[in-house]
Structures are given as structure tokens and as C-alpha cells.
Amino acid sequence: MTTRPSIKNEQEYKSALEAIEQLLESEPGTPQGAEFEVLARLIEEYEDIHYPLKE
């Protein structure tokens, strides 16, 4: 599985969003699918910290 460092700032966040958009139709079990999963996790972690949902 591809490893990436965590997203540290807004510029990296925007780059990750652009990258994941290109991978939206990736098949699970492929290198692109693995990259999608990693990016999704990193984006989610960044959003949880910087854009928390209010209840």
C-alpha cells in the first residue's frame, strides 16, 4: 500500500483533493485503488482537525 505523510497545511489539502478526484473510479485492489484509500484517510484526518462537524 502507498504511504504518504500526513497533510500539514491547506495547500497540501487542496492538492490531495485534486489527486483523489483523479482516482474516484479506481478499482479496489489496484495500485490506484490503494492510493485512493490512503488519500481518503489523510483527507478525513485533516478535515476532522480543521473542519470538525458541529453537532
N, CA, C and O of each residue as an XYZ file, in Angstrom:
220
protein
N       0.845     -1.182      0.000
C       0.000      0.000      0.000
C       0.886      1.239      0.000
O       1.955      1.250      0.611
N       0.438      2.267     -0.681
C       1.174      3.512     -0.756
C       1.124      4.235      0.576
O       0.083      4.284      1.231
N       2.246      4.790      0.966
C       2.255      5.592      2.187
C       2.552      7.034      1.814
O       3.339      7.305      0.907
N       1.932      7.925      2.503
C       2.130      9.358      2.312
C       2.203      9.992      3.684
O       1.583      9.518      4.636
N       2.965     11.065      3.778
C       2.958     11.789      5.055
C       1.605     12.465      5.263
O       0.844     12.655      4.314
N       1.320     12.819      6.491
C       0.047     13.476      6.773
C      -0.030     14.821      6.051
O       0.986     15.395      5.659
N      -1.245     15.301      5.890
C      -1.484     16.598      5.265
C      -1.243     17.659      6.334
O      -1.870     17.641      7.393
N      -0.331     18.580      6.045
C       0.090     19.545      7.064
C      -0.486     20.944      6.903
O      -0.478     21.721      7.857
N      -0.988     21.285      5.715
C      -1.490     22.641      5.529
C      -2.560     22.661      4.433
O      -2.828     21.650      3.784
N      -3.150     23.815      4.251
C      -4.256     23.961      3.304
C      -3.823     23.668      1.872
O      -4.594     23.092      1.104
N      -2.620     24.047      1.504
C      -2.132     23.787      0.151
C      -2.027     22.284     -0.107
O      -2.443     21.806     -1.162
N      -1.477     21.540      0.848
C      -1.388     20.088      0.709
C      -2.787     19.461      0.681
O      -3.023     18.491     -0.040
N      -3.699     20.016      1.460
C      -5.086     19.536      1.488
C      -5.730     19.696      0.114
O      -6.355     18.766     -0.396
N      -5.577     20.870     -0.480
C      -6.152     21.119     -1.800
C      -5.519     20.214     -2.853
O      -6.214     19.728     -3.746
N      -4.230     19.985     -2.762
C      -3.554     19.071     -3.693
C      -4.084     17.653     -3.545
O      -4.277     16.949     -4.536
N      -4.319     17.236     -2.302
C      -4.853     15.896     -2.053
C      -6.259     15.768     -2.625
O      -6.604     14.724     -3.180
N      -7.073     16.805     -2.500
C      -8.422     16.774     -3.059
C      -8.379     16.652     -4.581
O      -9.169     15.915     -5.172
N      -7.456     17.374     -5.212
C      -7.307     17.278     -6.666
C      -6.844     15.880     -7.070
O      -7.328     15.321     -8.054
N      -5.913     15.324     -6.312
C      -5.387     13.992     -6.627
C      -6.458     12.920     -6.463
O      -6.573     12.022     -7.297
N      -7.241     13.011     -5.390
C      -8.258     11.975     -5.154
C      -9.365     12.050     -6.205
O      -9.967     11.032     -6.547
N      -9.629     13.236     -6.710
C     -10.645     13.380     -7.753
C     -10.260     12.554     -8.985
O     -11.128     11.985     -9.649
N      -8.980     12.490     -9.284
C      -8.497     11.724    -10.434
C      -8.610     10.213    -10.197
O      -8.577      9.426    -11.144
N      -8.743      9.817     -8.931
C      -8.763      8.402     -8.569
C     -10.153      7.883     -8.213
O     -10.287      6.740     -7.776
N     -11.182      8.698     -8.393
C     -12.533      8.332     -7.956
C     -13.039      7.018     -8.540
O     -13.782      6.303     -7.866
N     -12.672      6.686     -9.737
C     -13.180      5.470    -10.370
C     -12.180      4.319    -10.301
O     -12.310      3.344    -11.041
N     -11.197      4.419     -9.433
C     -10.188      3.368     -9.299
C     -10.803      2.096     -8.736
O     -11.679      2.142     -7.872
N     -10.340      0.980     -9.229
C     -10.813     -0.326     -8.777
C     -10.101     -0.721     -7.485
O      -8.885     -0.556     -7.379
N     -10.838     -1.240     -6.505
C     -10.195     -1.765     -5.293
C      -9.206     -2.872     -5.674
O      -9.436     -3.632     -6.615
N      -8.128     -2.945     -4.941
C      -7.130     -3.974     -5.189
C      -6.080     -3.591     -6.215
O      -5.154     -4.361     -6.468
N      -6.211     -2.412     -6.809
C      -5.214     -1.926     -7.755
C      -4.346     -0.883     -7.058
O      -4.731     -0.362     -6.012
N      -3.182     -0.572     -7.623
C      -2.357      0.491     -7.015
C      -3.112      1.821     -6.907
O      -2.955      2.552     -5.929
N      -3.927      2.127     -7.912
C      -4.714      3.366     -7.864
C      -5.779      3.299     -6.773
O      -6.055      4.294     -6.103
N      -6.365      2.136     -6.604
C      -7.345      1.955     -5.531
C      -6.708      2.118     -4.164
O      -7.305      2.700     -3.258
N      -5.494      1.604     -4.016
C      -4.771      1.752     -2.747
C      -4.434      3.213     -2.493
O      -4.550      3.692     -1.365
N      -4.019      3.920     -3.530
C      -3.708      5.347     -3.410
C      -4.960      6.123     -3.013
O      -4.892      7.036     -2.190
N      -6.101      5.761     -3.596
C      -7.373      6.395     -3.232
C      -7.659      6.211     -1.745
O      -8.019      7.167     -1.058
N      -7.503      5.000     -1.254
C      -7.772      4.711      0.158
C      -6.870      5.523      1.078
O      -7.327      6.065      2.084
N      -5.588      5.605      0.733
C      -4.642      6.369      1.556
C      -5.027      7.840      1.563
O      -5.092      8.465      2.622
N      -5.280      8.391      0.390
C      -5.657      9.807      0.312
C      -6.953     10.078      1.065
O      -7.067     11.092      1.754
N      -7.923      9.191      0.943
C      -9.193      9.372      1.642
C      -8.973      9.437      3.148
O      -9.562     10.272      3.834
N      -8.128      8.556      3.654
C      -7.833      8.560      5.094
C      -7.141      9.859      5.523
O      -7.498     10.456      6.539
N      -6.159     10.282      4.746
C      -5.429     11.506      5.087
C      -6.335     12.731      5.025
O      -6.255     13.608      5.885
N      -7.185     12.793      4.021
C      -8.123     13.912      3.893
C      -9.095     13.911      5.068
O      -9.380     14.961      5.642
N      -9.594     12.751      5.419
C     -10.521     12.649      6.546
C      -9.854     13.118      7.845
O     -10.466     13.852      8.622
N      -8.627     12.707      8.080
C      -7.905     13.129      9.288
C      -7.735     14.646      9.311
O      -7.950     15.280     10.345
N      -7.353     15.225      8.185
C      -7.166     16.669      8.109
C      -8.490     17.392      8.360
O      -8.535     18.361      9.117
N      -9.559     16.925      7.729
C     -10.863     17.566      7.905
C     -11.374     17.430      9.331
O     -11.995     18.359      9.848
N     -11.131     16.309      9.972
C     -11.557     16.130     11.364
C     -10.922     17.173     12.274
O     -11.552     17.641     13.223
N      -9.687     17.535     11.988
C      -8.963     18.514     12.802
C      -9.347     19.940     12.428
O      -9.626     20.759     13.304
N      -9.361     20.239     11.129
C      -9.514     21.617     10.675
C     -10.931     22.017     10.294
O     -11.240     23.208     10.235
N     -11.791     21.049     10.036
C     -13.178     21.318      9.670
C     -14.115     20.370     10.425
O     -14.861     19.612      9.806
N     -14.077     20.411     11.741
C     -14.918     19.469     12.508
C     -16.408     19.768     12.273
O     -16.823     20.918     12.136
N     -17.181     18.696     12.233
C     -18.628     18.844     12.103
C     -19.210     19.272     13.441
O     -18.861     18.725     14.487
N     -20.090     20.242     13.396
C     -20.731     20.707     14.625
C     -22.027     19.951     14.810
O     -22.785     19.747     13.862
N     -22.271     19.543     16.021
C     -23.498     18.789     16.322
C     -24.586     19.709     16.785
O     -25.692     19.256     17.084
